Amino acid sequence: QVQLEESGGGLMQPGGSLRLKCVTSGSRHRFDTMGWYRQAPGKERELVAESKGASMANYADSVKGRFTVSRDNIRNTVYLQMDSLKPEDTAVYFCHAVLKIAGRTGDYWGQGIQVTVSS
């Protein structure tokens, strides 16, 4: 069974940095897509950043130039480097991964980790 576990969240002052890490288990295959979503109180879950295939990355406009998604395909691990944090980045961040094997698509989520940006 595929599982995703996030770490690295917490409280940070505006302008600071945090690095989220998502470790996967339960699959010997490389994930097609790995990335991060977030959900702030009272808001819908939204895409933050994702990495597809060998080198394609997508970012929400609100984080472009500040956040960087990267992945270790050998370890099936994905990271989110968050710089120049703003209070509006406060949310629960969820790791997301898509696995495609033999025509079937599996969609997996972590349980989420809190990121709070406040002085």
Steps between C-alpha positions, in 0.01 A plus 500: 500500500638838397543750781625859504639672808578870523750669730665839541205722576463735794498866595713753314521878492415688182797505265636174637541160339379148557564178314231236481582139431271220392617142528308226322483131574330198355598539134799377304395707198580859425214743550382686190415819688607614846419829660328710760157646562386720785176588674451810709212531749173563318657451159517218248806288453725647232804393304825650624759326286543172321767317307400288201726262315867579467510875525161671472386702799182701555452768762212705628543864400502599866818301571698541177849626571473412870434125513691220330385141460758227456501124510728206559375233261720230648347546842156608372525810716380852422602827661358851513746779574302801617683833514380853569203363686193716540213481749272399213708184458353376827317176429506125536729366230427164342738280307347353184623228267368327190608152402426355157552127451363280221234749402379558854539829686540522875449832675657533847498761774687561820316595818623857487734716702440844647700800383441823689661828398466761770703751694 
